[in-house]
Amino acid sequence: MAISLDRFAYGLPDPQAHEPKAIGKCACGCGEEIVEGYEYIEYDGEWFADTSCFLKFHGAEWRGAEAV
Ligand SMILES: [Zn+2]
């Protein structure tokens, strides 16, 4: 009786190898997806893909300091 090695050739299904699940989009409107398991900026229930998105949403920006 021949022993099949097929299941070793293909390997076992990896439970971690599922598709990343997008749970929403960046609140700034850039369209960036918020994917479960990754780190983003969360503020007051809104998710932001990056600091630039957070600043844009709040109308803030990096700028050189100058006397007013
Ligand atoms: Zn954004």
N, CA, C, O and the ligand as a Tripos MOL2 file, in Angstrom:
@<TRIPOS>MOLECULE
protein
  273   271    69     0     0
PROTEIN
NO_CHARGES

@<TRIPOS>ATOM
      1 N           0.8450   -1.2050    0.0000 N.3       1 MET1
      2 CA          0.0000    0.0000    0.0000 C.3       1 MET1
      3 C           0.8780    1.2520    0.0000 C.2       1 MET1
      4 O           1.7190    1.4300    0.8820 O.2       1 MET1
      5 N           0.6780    2.1030   -0.9810 N.am      2 ALA2
      6 CA          1.4750    3.3260   -1.0940 C.3       2 ALA2
      7 C           0.9430    4.3910   -0.1310 C.2       2 ALA2
      8 O          -0.2640    4.5720    0.0250 O.2       2 ALA2
      9 N           1.8690    5.0740    0.4940 N.am      3 ILE3
     10 CA          1.4690    6.1560    1.4110 C.3       3 ILE3
     11 C           1.4500    7.4820    0.6390 C.2       3 ILE3
     12 O           2.4490    7.8640    0.0290 O.2       3 ILE3
     13 N           0.3280    8.1660    0.6690 N.am      4 SER4
     14 CA          0.2210    9.4440   -0.0350 C.3       4 SER4
     15 C           0.9390   10.5420    0.7540 C.2       4 SER4
     16 O           0.7520   10.6850    1.9620 O.2       4 SER4
     17 N           1.7510   11.3010    0.0510 N.am      5 LEU5
     18 CA          2.4460   12.4260    0.6950 C.3       5 LEU5
     19 C           1.8350   13.7620    0.2780 C.2       5 LEU5
     20 O           2.3910   14.8280    0.5430 O.2       5 LEU5
     21 N           0.6870   13.6790   -0.3750 N.am      6 ASP6
     22 CA          0.0800   14.9060   -0.9070 C.3       6 ASP6
     23 C          -0.1500   15.9700    0.1550 C.2       6 ASP6
     24 O           0.0980   17.1540   -0.0740 O.2       6 ASP6
     25 N          -0.6230   15.5400    1.3120 N.am      7 ARG7
     26 CA         -0.9520   16.5480    2.3270 C.3       7 ARG7
     27 C           0.2910   17.2510    2.8690 C.2       7 ARG7
     28 O           0.2210   18.3610    3.3970 O.2       7 ARG7
     29 N           1.4440   16.5660    2.7210 N.am      8 PHE8
     30 CA          2.6840   17.2200    3.1250 C.3       8 PHE8
     31 C           3.1820   18.1500    2.0280 C.2       8 PHE8
     32 O           3.7760   19.1930    2.3030 O.2       8 PHE8
     33 N           2.9320   17.7580    0.7850 N.am      9 ALA9
     34 CA          3.3680   18.5760   -0.3470 C.3       9 ALA9
     35 C           2.6550   19.9230   -0.3500 C.2       9 ALA9
     36 O           3.2560   20.9460   -0.6800 O.2       9 ALA9
     37 N           1.3800   19.9260    0.0160 N.am     10 TYR10
     38 CA          0.5970   21.1660   -0.0190 C.3      10 TYR10
     39 C           0.6340   21.9200    1.3030 C.2      10 TYR10
     40 O           0.3520   23.1170    1.3490 O.2      10 TYR10
     41 N           0.9840   21.2170    2.3780 N.am     11 GLY11
     42 CA          1.0210   21.8690    3.6820 C.3      11 GLY11
     43 C          -0.3690   21.9860    4.2690 C.2      11 GLY11
     44 O          -1.3710   21.8100    3.5750 O.2      11 GLY11
     45 N          -0.4150   22.2790    5.5310 N.am     12 LEU12
     46 CA         -1.7000   22.4120    6.2110 C.3      12 LEU12
     47 C          -2.1980   23.8510    6.0770 C.2      12 LEU12
     48 O          -1.3970   24.7790    5.9580 O.2      12 LEU12
     49 N          -3.4810   24.0310    6.0960 N.am     13 PRO13
     50 CA         -4.0170   25.4040    6.0300 C.3      13 PRO13
     51 C          -3.5200   26.2240    7.2190 C.2      13 PRO13
     52 O          -3.5390   25.7540    8.3570 O.2      13 PRO13
     53 N          -3.0780   27.4480    6.9470 N.am     14 ASP14
     54 CA         -2.5680   28.3250    8.0020 C.3      14 ASP14
     55 C          -3.6980   29.2330    8.4820 C.2      14 ASP14
     56 O          -4.2070   30.0490    7.7130 O.2      14 ASP14
     57 N          -4.0920   29.0970    9.7440 N.am     15 PRO15
     58 CA         -5.2040   29.9420   10.2360 C.3      15 PRO15
     59 C          -4.8900   31.4300   10.2200 C.2      15 PRO15
     60 O          -5.8050   32.2520   10.2560 O.2      15 PRO15
     61 N          -3.5840   31.7970   10.1670 N.am     16 GLN16
     62 CA         -3.2100   33.2110   10.1350 C.3      16 GLN16
     63 C          -3.2760   33.7670    8.7210 C.2      16 GLN16
     64 O          -3.2060   34.9820    8.5330 O.2      16 GLN16
     65 N          -3.4110   32.8900    7.7160 N.am     17 ALA17
     66 CA         -3.2840   33.3310    6.3230 C.3      17 ALA17
     67 C          -4.6100   33.8090    5.7420 C.2      17 ALA17
     68 O          -4.8410   33.6720    4.5410 O.2      17 ALA17
     69 N          -5.4670   34.3590    6.5610 N.am     18 HIS18
     70 CA         -6.7290   34.8830    6.0310 C.3      18 HIS18
     71 C          -6.5340   36.2990    5.5060 C.2      18 HIS18
     72 O          -5.5540   36.9700    5.8310 O.2      18 HIS18
     73 N          -7.4720   36.7350    4.7010 N.am     19 GLU19
     74 CA         -7.4040   38.0760    4.1340 C.3      19 GLU19
     75 C          -7.5070   39.1180    5.2370 C.2      19 GLU19
     76 O          -8.3070   38.9560    6.1580 O.2      19 GLU19
     77 N          -6.7040   40.1990    5.1640 N.am     20 PRO20
     78 CA         -6.8410   41.2720    6.1420 C.3      20 PRO20
     79 C          -8.2360   41.8910    6.0460 C.2      20 PRO20
     80 O          -8.7580   42.1060    4.9520 O.2      20 PRO20
     81 N          -8.8220   42.1710    7.1930 N.am     21 LYS21
     82 CA        -10.1970   42.6600    7.2220 C.3      21 LYS21
     83 C         -10.2320   44.1650    7.4370 C.2      21 LYS21
     84 O          -9.8010   44.6610    8.4770 O.2      21 LYS21
     85 N         -10.7440   44.8840    6.4510 N.am     22 ALA22
     86 CA        -10.8790   46.3290    6.5720 C.3      22 ALA22
     87 C         -12.1270   46.6320    7.3950 C.2      22 ALA22
     88 O         -13.2210   46.1750    7.0630 O.2      22 ALA22
     89 N         -11.9610   47.3970    8.4590 N.am     23 ILE23
     90 CA        -13.0940   47.6970    9.3420 C.3      23 ILE23
     91 C         -13.6310   49.0940    9.1020 C.2      23 ILE23
     92 O         -14.6120   49.5000    9.7250 O.2      23 ILE23
     93 N         -12.9920   49.8390    8.1940 N.am     24 GLY24
     94 CA        -13.4790   51.1770    7.8980 C.3      24 GLY24
     95 C         -12.4860   51.9130    7.0270 C.2      24 GLY24
     96 O         -11.5260   51.3310    6.5220 O.2      24 GLY24
     97 N         -12.7280   53.1930    6.8600 N.am     25 LYS25
     98 CA        -11.8220   54.0280    6.0730 C.3      25 LYS25
     99 C         -11.3580   55.2070    6.9170 C.2      25 LYS25
    100 O         -12.0060   55.5950    7.8890 O.2      25 LYS25
    101 N         -10.2360   55.7540    6.5260 N.am     26 CYS26
    102 CA         -9.6790   56.9110    7.2150 C.3      26 CYS26
    103 C         -10.7070   58.0480    7.2320 C.2      26 CYS26
    104 O         -11.3310   58.3520    6.2160 O.2      26 CYS26
    105 N         -10.8710   58.6660    8.4000 N.am     27 ALA27
    106 CA        -11.8990   59.6880    8.5780 C.3      27 ALA27
    107 C         -11.6160   60.9660    7.7920 C.2      27 ALA27
    108 O         -12.5200   61.7790    7.5970 O.2      27 ALA27
    109 N         -10.3740   61.1580    7.3360 N.am     28 CYS28
    110 CA        -10.0400   62.4110    6.6430 C.3      28 CYS28
    111 C         -10.5710   62.4250    5.2150 C.2      28 CYS28
    112 O         -10.6320   63.4850    4.5910 O.2      28 CYS28
    113 N         -10.9580   61.2600    4.6890 N.am     29 GLY29
    114 CA        -11.5160   61.2140    3.3460 C.3      29 GLY29
    115 C         -10.5230   60.8140    2.2750 C.2      29 GLY29
    116 O         -10.8530   60.8540    1.0900 O.2      29 GLY29
    117 N          -9.3160   60.4300    2.6610 N.am     30 CYS30
    118 CA         -8.2990   60.0480    1.6760 C.3      30 CYS30
    119 C          -8.5750   58.6730    1.0790 C.2      30 CYS30
    120 O          -7.9960   58.3150    0.0530 O.2      30 CYS30
    121 N          -9.4630   57.8940    1.7190 N.am     31 GLY31
    122 CA         -9.8130   56.5870    1.1720 C.3      31 GLY31
    123 C          -8.9650   55.4470    1.6940 C.2      31 GLY31
    124 O          -9.2040   54.2870    1.3550 O.2      31 GLY31
    125 N          -7.9820   55.7620    2.5110 N.am     32 GLU32
    126 CA         -7.1270   54.7270    3.0980 C.3      32 GLU32
    127 C          -7.9650   53.8030    3.9800 C.2      32 GLU32
    128 O          -8.7540   54.2680    4.8020 O.2      32 GLU32
    129 N          -7.7890   52.4970    3.8040 N.am     33 GLU33
    130 CA         -8.5720   51.5450    4.5870 C.3      33 GLU33
    131 C          -7.9450   51.3220    5.9600 C.2      33 GLU33
    132 O          -6.7240   51.2820    6.1140 O.2      33 GLU33
    133 N          -8.8150   51.1810    6.9400 N.am     34 ILE34
    134 CA         -8.3840   50.8470    8.2950 C.3      34 ILE34
    135 C          -8.5020   49.3290    8.4310 C.2      34 ILE34
    136 O          -9.6040   48.7820    8.4440 O.2      34 ILE34
    137 N          -7.3670   48.6660    8.5310 N.am     35 VAL35
    138 CA         -7.3320   47.2010    8.5160 C.3      35 VAL35
    139 C          -7.1030   46.6700    9.9250 C.2      35 VAL35
    140 O          -6.2020   47.1040   10.6430 O.2      35 VAL35
    141 N          -7.9340   45.7370   10.2840 N.am     36 GLU36
    142 CA         -7.8790   45.1190   11.6120 C.3      36 GLU36
    143 C          -6.4870   44.5580   11.8840 C.2      36 GLU36
    144 O          -5.9060   43.8810   11.0360 O.2      36 GLU36
    145 N          -5.9670   44.8390   13.0530 N.am     37 GLY37
    146 CA         -4.6840   44.2720   13.4520 C.3      37 GLY37
    147 C          -3.5110   45.2160   13.2540 C.2      37 GLY37
    148 O          -2.4240   44.9770   13.7810 O.2      37 GLY37
    149 N          -3.7270   46.3060   12.4820 N.am     38 TYR38
    150 CA         -2.6720   47.2840   12.2860 C.3      38 TYR38
    151 C          -2.8980   48.4770   13.2020 C.2      38 TYR38
    152 O          -3.9810   48.6380   13.7640 O.2      38 TYR38
    153 N          -1.8720   49.3160   13.3510 N.am     39 GLU39
    154 CA         -1.9850   50.4590   14.2490 C.3      39 GLU39
    155 C          -2.3090   51.7340   13.4740 C.2      39 GLU39
    156 O          -1.7100   52.0250   12.4390 O.2      39 GLU39
    157 N          -3.2730   52.4840   14.0060 N.am     40 TYR40
    158 CA         -3.6670   53.7560   13.4150 C.3      40 TYR40
    159 C          -3.8780   54.7530   14.5410 C.2      40 TYR40
    160 O          -3.7680   54.4140   15.7200 O.2      40 TYR40
    161 N          -4.1800   55.9790   14.1650 N.am     41 ILE41
    162 CA         -4.5040   56.9860   15.1620 C.3      41 ILE41
    163 C          -6.0130   56.9580   15.3800 C.2      41 ILE41
    164 O          -6.7830   57.0660   14.4260 O.2      41 ILE41
    165 N          -6.4290   56.8150   16.6190 N.am     42 GLU42
    166 CA         -7.8510   56.8220   16.9480 C.3      42 GLU42
    167 C          -8.1290   58.0210   17.8280 C.2      42 GLU42
    168 O          -7.4440   58.2470   18.8250 O.2      42 GLU42
    169 N          -9.1330   58.7830   17.4530 N.am     43 TYR43
    170 CA         -9.5050   59.9460   18.2400 C.3      43 TYR43
    171 C         -11.0170   60.0860   18.2440 C.2      43 TYR43
    172 O         -11.6310   60.2830   17.1960 O.2      43 TYR43
    173 N         -11.6100   59.9850   19.4140 N.am     44 ASP44
    174 CA        -13.0450   60.1950   19.5690 C.3      44 ASP44
    175 C         -13.8660   59.2910   18.6370 C.2      44 ASP44
    176 O         -14.8790   59.7140   18.0810 O.2      44 ASP44
    177 N         -13.4170   58.0510   18.4780 N.am     45 GLY45
    178 CA        -14.1490   57.0790   17.6720 C.3      45 GLY45
    179 C         -13.8530   57.1290   16.1780 C.2      45 GLY45
    180 O         -14.3610   56.3100   15.4130 O.2      45 GLY45
    181 N         -13.0210   58.1020   15.7600 N.am     46 GLU46
    182 CA        -12.6410   58.2010   14.3500 C.3      46 GLU46
    183 C         -11.2460   57.6180   14.1680 C.2      46 GLU46
    184 O         -10.3910   57.7300   15.0480 O.2      46 GLU46
    185 N         -11.0290   56.9950   13.0160 N.am     47 TRP47
    186 CA         -9.7240   56.4020   12.7160 C.3      47 TRP47
    187 C          -9.0090   57.2040   11.6430 C.2      47 TRP47
    188 O          -9.6190   57.6480   10.6710 O.2      47 TRP47
    189 N          -7.7130   57.3830   11.8310 N.am     48 PHE48
    190 CA         -6.8890   58.1120   10.8740 C.3      48 PHE48
    191 C          -5.6900   57.2680   10.4800 C.2      48 PHE48
    192 O          -5.0240   56.6800   11.3320 O.2      48 PHE48
    193 N          -5.4180   57.2130    9.1710 N.am     49 ALA49
    194 CA         -4.3530   56.3580    8.6570 C.3      49 ALA49
    195 C          -2.9730   56.8640    9.0750 C.2      49 ALA49
    196 O          -2.0600   56.0700    9.3020 O.2      49 ALA49
    197 N          -2.8220   58.1820    9.1750 N.am     50 ASP50
    198 CA         -1.4950   58.7330    9.4640 C.3      50 ASP50
    199 C          -1.6440   60.0880   10.1510 C.2      50 ASP50
    200 O          -2.7340   60.6580   10.2060 O.2      50 ASP50
    201 N          -0.5340   60.5850   10.6680 N.am     51 THR51
    202 CA         -0.5760   61.8790   11.3450 C.3      51 THR51
    203 C          -1.0180   62.9860   10.3990 C.2      51 THR51
    204 O          -1.7320   63.9020   10.8070 O.2      51 THR51
    205 N          -0.5950   62.9080    9.1210 N.am     52 SER52
    206 CA         -0.9780   63.9350    8.1510 C.3      52 SER52
    207 C          -2.4920   63.9540    7.9530 C.2      52 SER52
    208 O          -3.0790   65.0180    7.7540 O.2      52 SER52
    209 N          -3.1290   62.7780    8.0050 N.am     53 CYS53
    210 CA         -4.5900   62.6830    7.8940 C.3      53 CYS53
    211 C          -5.2460   63.3430    9.1030 C.2      53 CYS53
    212 O          -6.2260   64.0750    8.9670 O.2      53 CYS53
    213 N          -4.7030   63.0800   10.2690 N.am     54 PHE54
    214 CA         -5.2430   63.6350   11.5130 C.3      54 PHE54
    215 C          -5.1610   65.1570   11.4990 C.2      54 PHE54
    216 O          -6.1150   65.8430   11.8650 O.2      54 PHE54
    217 N          -4.0180   65.6730   11.0750 N.am     55 LEU55
    218 CA         -3.8300   67.1240   11.0190 C.3      55 LEU55
    219 C          -4.7600   67.7520    9.9910 C.2      55 LEU55
    220 O          -5.3610   68.7950   10.2520 O.2      55 LEU55
    221 N          -4.8840   67.1190    8.8140 N.am     56 LYS56
    222 CA         -5.7400   67.6340    7.7440 C.3      56 LYS56
    223 C          -7.1910   67.7090    8.2140 C.2      56 LYS56
    224 O          -7.8740   68.7090    7.9900 O.2      56 LYS56
    225 N          -7.6570   66.6350    8.8730 N.am     57 PHE57
    226 CA         -9.0430   66.5600    9.3350 C.3      57 PHE57
    227 C          -9.3600   67.6830   10.3130 C.2      57 PHE57
    228 O         -10.4610   68.2330   10.3080 O.2      57 PHE57
    229 N          -8.3930   68.0130   11.1440 N.am     58 HIS58
    230 CA         -8.6100   69.0270   12.1720 C.3      58 HIS58
    231 C          -8.1650   70.4220   11.7400 C.2      58 HIS58
    232 O          -8.1970   71.3710   12.5240 O.2      58 HIS58
    233 N          -7.7490   70.5290   10.4790 N.am     59 GLY59
    234 CA         -7.3410   71.8300    9.9610 C.3      59 GLY59
    235 C          -6.0510   72.3230   10.5770 C.2      59 GLY59
    236 O          -5.8060   73.5280   10.6370 O.2      59 GLY59
    237 N          -5.2320   71.4030   11.0320 N.am     60 ALA60
    238 CA         -3.9500   71.7690   11.6330 C.3      60 ALA60
    239 C          -2.8230   71.4550   10.6580 C.2      60 ALA60
    240 O          -3.0040   70.6550    9.7400 O.2      60 ALA60
    241 N          -1.6810   72.0680   10.8450 N.am     61 GLU61
    242 CA         -0.5520   71.8030    9.9540 C.3      61 GLU61
    243 C           0.7580   72.0950   10.6660 C.2      61 GLU61
    244 O           0.8150   72.8740   11.6180 O.2      61 GLU61
    245 N           1.8230   71.4390   10.1700 N.am     62 TRP62
    246 CA          3.1630   71.7560   10.6170 C.3      62 TRP62
    247 C           3.5930   73.0350    9.9250 C.2      62 TRP62
    248 O           3.3950   73.1690    8.7170 O.2      62 TRP62
    249 N           4.1710   73.9720   10.6440 N.am     63 ARG63
    250 CA          4.6950   75.1820   10.0020 C.3      63 ARG63
    251 C           5.8240   75.7650   10.8360 C.2      63 ARG63
    252 O           5.9610   75.4710   12.0230 O.2      63 ARG63
    253 N           6.6060   76.5770   10.2040 N.am     64 GLY64
    254 CA          7.7040   77.2190   10.8950 C.3      64 GLY64
    255 C           7.1660   78.2470   11.8850 C.2      64 GLY64
    256 O           6.2570   79.0170   11.5750 O.2      64 GLY64
    257 N           7.7380   78.2410   13.0640 N.am     65 ALA65
    258 CA          7.2870   79.1870   14.0880 C.3      65 ALA65
    259 C           7.7180   80.5960   13.7200 C.2      65 ALA65
    260 O           8.8400   80.8360   13.2740 O.2      65 ALA65
    261 N           6.7850   81.5210   13.9210 N.am     66 GLU66
    262 CA          7.1100   82.9220   13.6730 C.3      66 GLU66
    263 C           6.3100   83.8020   14.6100 C.2      66 GLU66
    264 O           5.2340   83.4140   15.0640 O.2      66 GLU66
    265 N           6.8080   84.9400   14.8910 N.am     67 ALA67
    266 CA          6.1170   85.8620   15.7870 C.3      67 ALA67
    267 C           4.8750   86.4080   15.0780 C.2      67 ALA67
    268 O           4.9340   86.7620   13.9000 O.2      67 ALA67
    269 N           3.7670   86.4730   15.7880 N.am     68 VAL68
    270 CA          2.5210   86.9800   15.2040 C.3      68 VAL68
    271 C           2.4770   88.4940   15.3330 C.2      68 VAL68
    272 O           1.5100   89.1230   14.9030 O.2      68 VAL68
    273 ZN         -6.6040   59.9300    5.5660 Zn       69 ZN69
@<TRIPOS>BOND
     1     1     2 1
     2     2     3 1
     3     3     4 2
     4     3     5 am
     5     5     6 1
     6     6     7 1
     7     7     8 2
     8     7     9 am
     9     9    10 1
    10    10    11 1
    11    11    12 2
    12    11    13 am
    13    13    14 1
    14    14    15 1
    15    15    16 2
    16    15    17 am
    17    17    18 1
    18    18    19 1
    19    19    20 2
    20    19    21 am
    21    21    22 1
    22    22    23 1
    23    23    24 2
    24    23    25 am
    25    25    26 1
    26    26    27 1
    27    27    28 2
    28    27    29 am
    29    29    30 1
    30    30    31 1
    31    31    32 2
    32    31    33 am
    33    33    34 1
    34    34    35 1
    35    35    36 2
    36    35    37 am
    37    37    38 1
    38    38    39 1
    39    39    40 2
    40    39    41 am
    41    41    42 1
    42    42    43 1
    43    43    44 2
    44    43    45 am
    45    45    46 1
    46    46    47 1
    47    47    48 2
    48    47    49 am
    49    49    50 1
    50    50    51 1
    51    51    52 2
    52    51    53 am
    53    53    54 1
    54    54    55 1
    55    55    56 2
    56    55    57 am
    57    57    58 1
    58    58    59 1
    59    59    60 2
    60    59    61 am
    61    61    62 1
    62    62    63 1
    63    63    64 2
    64    63    65 am
    65    65    66 1
    66    66    67 1
    67    67    68 2
    68    67    69 am
    69    69    70 1
    70    70    71 1
    71    71    72 2
    72    71    73 am
    73    73    74 1
    74    74    75 1
    75    75    76 2
    76    75    77 am
    77    77    78 1
    78    78    79 1
    79    79    80 2
    80    79    81 am
    81    81    82 1
    82    82    83 1
    83    83    84 2
    84    83    85 am
    85    85    86 1
    86    86    87 1
    87    87    88 2
    88    87    89 am
    89    89    90 1
    90    90    91 1
    91    91    92 2
    92    91    93 am
    93    93    94 1
    94    94    95 1
    95    95    96 2
    96    95    97 am
    97    97    98 1
    98    98    99 1
    99    99   100 2
   100    99   101 am
   101   101   102 1
   102   102   103 1
   103   103   104 2
   104   103   105 am
   105   105   106 1
   106   106   107 1
   107   107   108 2
   108   107   109 am
   109   109   110 1
   110   110   111 1
   111   111   112 2
   112   111   113 am
   113   113   114 1
   114   114   115 1
   115   115   116 2
   116   115   117 am
   117   117   118 1
   118   118   119 1
   119   119   120 2
   120   119   121 am
   121   121   122 1
   122   122   123 1
   123   123   124 2
   124   123   125 am
   125   125   126 1
   126   126   127 1
   127   127   128 2
   128   127   129 am
   129   129   130 1
   130   130   131 1
   131   131   132 2
   132   131   133 am
   133   133   134 1
   134   134   135 1
   135   135   136 2
   136   135   137 am
   137   137   138 1
   138   138   139 1
   139   139   140 2
   140   139   141 am
   141   141   142 1
   142   142   143 1
   143   143   144 2
   144   143   145 am
   145   145   146 1
   146   146   147 1
   147   147   148 2
   148   147   149 am
   149   149   150 1
   150   150   151 1
   151   151   152 2
   152   151   153 am
   153   153   154 1
   154   154   155 1
   155   155   156 2
   156   155   157 am
   157   157   158 1
   158   158   159 1
   159   159   160 2
   160   159   161 am
   161   161   162 1
   162   162   163 1
   163   163   164 2
   164   163   165 am
   165   165   166 1
   166   166   167 1
   167   167   168 2
   168   167   169 am
   169   169   170 1
   170   170   171 1
   171   171   172 2
   172   171   173 am
   173   173   174 1
   174   174   175 1
   175   175   176 2
   176   175   177 am
   177   177   178 1
   178   178   179 1
   179   179   180 2
   180   179   181 am
   181   181   182 1
   182   182   183 1
   183   183   184 2
   184   183   185 am
   185   185   186 1
   186   186   187 1
   187   187   188 2
   188   187   189 am
   189   189   190 1
   190   190   191 1
   191   191   192 2
   192   191   193 am
   193   193   194 1
   194   194   195 1
   195   195   196 2
   196   195   197 am
   197   197   198 1
   198   198   199 1
   199   199   200 2
   200   199   201 am
   201   201   202 1
   202   202   203 1
   203   203   204 2
   204   203   205 am
   205   205   206 1
   206   206   207 1
   207   207   208 2
   208   207   209 am
   209   209   210 1
   210   210   211 1
   211   211   212 2
   212   211   213 am
   213   213   214 1
   214   214   215 1
   215   215   216 2
   216   215   217 am
   217   217   218 1
   218   218   219 1
   219   219   220 2
   220   219   221 am
   221   221   222 1
   222   222   223 1
   223   223   224 2
   224   223   225 am
   225   225   226 1
   226   226   227 1
   227   227   228 2
   228   227   229 am
   229   229   230 1
   230   230   231 1
   231   231   232 2
   232   231   233 am
   233   233   234 1
   234   234   235 1
   235   235   236 2
   236   235   237 am
   237   237   238 1
   238   238   239 1
   239   239   240 2
   240   239   241 am
   241   241   242 1
   242   242   243 1
   243   243   244 2
   244   243   245 am
   245   245   246 1
   246   246   247 1
   247   247   248 2
   248   247   249 am
   249   249   250 1
   250   250   251 1
   251   251   252 2
   252   251   253 am
   253   253   254 1
   254   254   255 1
   255   255   256 2
   256   255   257 am
   257   257   258 1
   258   258   259 1
   259   259   260 2
   260   259   261 am
   261   261   262 1
   262   262   263 1
   263   263   264 2
   264   263   265 am
   265   265   266 1
   266   266   267 1
   267   267   268 2
   268   267   269 am
   269   269   270 1
   270   270   271 1
   271   271   272 2
@<TRIPOS>SUBSTRUCTURE
     1 MET1         2 RESIDUE 1 A MET
     2 ALA2         6 RESIDUE 1 A ALA
     3 ILE3        10 RESIDUE 1 A ILE
     4 SER4        14 RESIDUE 1 A SER
     5 LEU5        18 RESIDUE 1 A LEU
     6 ASP6        22 RESIDUE 1 A ASP
     7 ARG7        26 RESIDUE 1 A ARG
     8 PHE8        30 RESIDUE 1 A PHE
     9 ALA9        34 RESIDUE 1 A ALA
    10 TYR10       38 RESIDUE 1 A TYR
    11 GLY11       42 RESIDUE 1 A GLY
    12 LEU12       46 RESIDUE 1 A LEU
    13 PRO13       50 RESIDUE 1 A PRO
    14 ASP14       54 RESIDUE 1 A ASP
    15 PRO15       58 RESIDUE 1 A PRO
    16 GLN16       62 RESIDUE 1 A GLN
    17 ALA17       66 RESIDUE 1 A ALA
    18 HIS18       70 RESIDUE 1 A HIS
    19 GLU19       74 RESIDUE 1 A GLU
    20 PRO20       78 RESIDUE 1 A PRO
    21 LYS21       82 RESIDUE 1 A LYS
    22 ALA22       86 RESIDUE 1 A ALA
    23 ILE23       90 RESIDUE 1 A ILE
    24 GLY24       94 RESIDUE 1 A GLY
    25 LYS25       98 RESIDUE 1 A LYS
    26 CYS26      102 RESIDUE 1 A CYS
    27 ALA27      106 RESIDUE 1 A ALA
    28 CYS28      110 RESIDUE 1 A CYS
    29 GLY29      114 RESIDUE 1 A GLY
    30 CYS30      118 RESIDUE 1 A CYS
    31 GLY31      122 RESIDUE 1 A GLY
    32 GLU32      126 RESIDUE 1 A GLU
    33 GLU33      130 RESIDUE 1 A GLU
    34 ILE34      134 RESIDUE 1 A ILE
    35 VAL35      138 RESIDUE 1 A VAL
    36 GLU36      142 RESIDUE 1 A GLU
    37 GLY37      146 RESIDUE 1 A GLY
    38 TYR38      150 RESIDUE 1 A TYR
    39 GLU39      154 RESIDUE 1 A GLU
    40 TYR40      158 RESIDUE 1 A TYR
    41 ILE41      162 RESIDUE 1 A ILE
    42 GLU42      166 RESIDUE 1 A GLU
    43 TYR43      170 RESIDUE 1 A TYR
    44 ASP44      174 RESIDUE 1 A ASP
    45 GLY45      178 RESIDUE 1 A GLY
    46 GLU46      182 RESIDUE 1 A GLU
    47 TRP47      186 RESIDUE 1 A TRP
    48 PHE48      190 RESIDUE 1 A PHE
    49 ALA49      194 RESIDUE 1 A ALA
    50 ASP50      198 RESIDUE 1 A ASP
    51 THR51      202 RESIDUE 1 A THR
    52 SER52      206 RESIDUE 1 A SER
    53 CYS53      210 RESIDUE 1 A CYS
    54 PHE54      214 RESIDUE 1 A PHE
    55 LEU55      218 RESIDUE 1 A LEU
    56 LYS56      222 RESIDUE 1 A LYS
    57 PHE57      226 RESIDUE 1 A PHE
    58 HIS58      230 RESIDUE 1 A HIS
    59 GLY59      234 RESIDUE 1 A GLY
    60 ALA60      238 RESIDUE 1 A ALA
    61 GLU61      242 RESIDUE 1 A GLU
    62 TRP62      246 RESIDUE 1 A TRP
    63 ARG63      250 RESIDUE 1 A ARG
    64 GLY64      254 RESIDUE 1 A GLY
    65 ALA65      258 RESIDUE 1 A ALA
    66 GLU66      262 RESIDUE 1 A GLU
    67 ALA67      266 RESIDUE 1 A ALA
    68 VAL68      270 RESIDUE 1 A VAL
    69 ZN69       273 GROUP 0 **** ****
